[in-house]
Amino acid sequence: MDIYTQFALYVAKKLNLRPAEILDEWSVPELLVTYGYYANEEAQRNFEDWKSLDPKQRMKVQRPKEYAVYFRGVM
C-alpha cells in the first residue's frame, strides 16, 4: 500500500467517505492538505493532553510531536 492510499484511508475515516472516492476524485495536493489538517488536529490534541499532565507524570511519558505535518509558505 503506497503513502497516498494510507492518506486516503485516514481522510476517508475522518470524513466518512469511501477511500476509492478520494483516490479517484481528489487531486494529490487536496489530499495532502486535508491529511495534514486532520493529522495536525490530532497531534495538537495529544500534545495538549501531554502538556496538561502533572510534571512528574509528564517525565514518565514520551513527549508527543506538536505537529504531524509542517506546512511551509511559498517564498
Beta strands, then each sheet from edge to edge (+ up, - down):
end
